[in-house]
Amino acid sequence: MPSPVDVVEALLFASDAPLEPERIREVLELENAAAARALVDELRARYESDQRALTITEVAGGYRMVTRPELAPWLVRLARARTRVRLSRASLEALAIVAYKQPASRPEIDAVRGVNSEGVLESLMERRLVRIAGRKEAPGRPFLYETTREFLIAFGLRDLGDLPKVEGELVVPDLPGEAAEPAAESAQHGEAPAEQSPGPGGPHVPAGS
């Protein structure tokens, strides 16, 4: 008969997303989430005492089984043999602005980057790294963007408080007529504003889906 810690180990191994304490509690029919956390801590201690290649880390409100940081050089060699889709510099710029400023509107992101960010935001939404959080109370009512749980998972963050600290503060230039001109120009040509659909990362899509 496997022990509860063994079951937790199997759950973490089989899960393709961070496993929340409450989910562990449900599966093992534990008294509370604290008991689930205690089992995870016991498993983590076992890994550390045996100096295993794997460890347990807390990410986005849940737990994941990951490789130890010191093994990264060998994993990098393995990754070089694979074809991987990476974020472009433009996407990383826009994602960083959303992460530190959120919720941020596209005109604000454009103002910081100095270029149109519509394409990169659509790409980030397709990857479910950002989603639409609502609309800003400003002329044209542009969409507001925020990061998702997938963002935390992709960058190994427990929450937004784990973001690297930066000196100073992200300053967004004043936008007195934010989104007003593009909306007016579209109306003159009988077109709808560019940002019409929340897309695959919209507010109706659960962050963890």
Residue pairs with C-beta under 8 A, 6 or more apart in sequence:
2 10
4 28
4 30
4 39
5 39
5 42
5 43
5 46
7 27
7 28
8 24
8 28
8 36
8 39
8 40
8 43
9 43
9 65
11 19
11 24
11 27
12 19
12 43
12 56
12 63
12 64
12 65
13 65
15 64
17 62
17 153
17 208
18 58
18 59
18 60
18 61
18 62
18 63
18 64
18 153
19 62
19 63
19 64
20 61
20 62
20 63
21 33
21 34
21 36
21 37
21 40
21 62
21 63
22 33
22 36
23 62
24 30
24 33
24 36
24 39
24 40
24 63
25 31
25 32
25 33
25 35
25 36
28 36
28 39
30 36
30 39
40 56
40 63
43 56
44 55
44 56
47 54
47 55
47 56
48 55
52 68
53 67
53 68
53 71
54 65
54 66
54 67
54 68
55 65
55 66
55 67
55 68
56 63
56 64
56 65
56 66
57 63
57 64
57 66
57 156
58 158
59 152
59 153
59 156
59 157
59 158
60 149
60 152
60 153
60 157
60 158
60 159
61 149
61 158
61 159
64 153
66 156
67 75
87 95
87 127
88 120
88 123
90 113
90 115
90 117
90 120
91 120
91 123
91 124
93 113
93 120
94 109
94 113
94 117
94 120
94 121
94 124
95 124
95 129
95 130
95 147
95 151
97 104
97 108
97 109
97 112
97 113
97 170
98 104
98 109
98 124
98 130
98 145
98 146
98 147
99 147
99 151
99 160
99 163
100 163
100 166
100 170
101 108
101 112
101 170
101 172
102 133
102 144
102 145
102 146
102 147
103 133
103 134
103 136
103 144
103 145
103 146
104 144
104 145
104 146
104 172
105 136
105 138
105 142
105 143
105 144
105 145
105 178
105 179
106 117
106 118
106 121
106 142
106 143
106 145
106 179
106 195
107 142
107 175
107 178
107 179
108 172
108 175
108 178
109 117
109 121
109 145
110 116
110 117
111 172
111 173
111 175
112 170
112 172
112 173
118 194
118 195
121 130
121 145
122 199
124 130
124 201
125 131
125 132
125 199
125 200
125 201
125 202
126 199
126 200
126 201
127 150
128 148
128 150
128 200
128 201
128 205
129 147
129 148
129 150
129 151
129 154
129 201
130 145
130 146
130 147
130 148
130 151
130 201
131 145
131 146
131 147
131 148
131 198
131 201
131 202
131 203
131 205
131 207
132 143
132 144
132 145
132 198
132 199
132 201
132 202
132 203
133 144
133 145
133 146
133 203
134 143
134 144
134 203
135 141
135 142
135 143
135 144
136 142
136 143
136 144
136 178
138 175
138 178
138 179
139 177
139 178
139 179
139 180
139 183
140 178
140 179
140 180
140 182
140 183
140 193
141 179
142 178
142 179
142 195
143 195
143 198
147 160
148 201
148 207
149 207
149 208
150 207
150 208
151 157
152 158
152 159
152 160
157 163
179 193
182 193
182 194
183 193
186 192
186 193
186 194
198 204
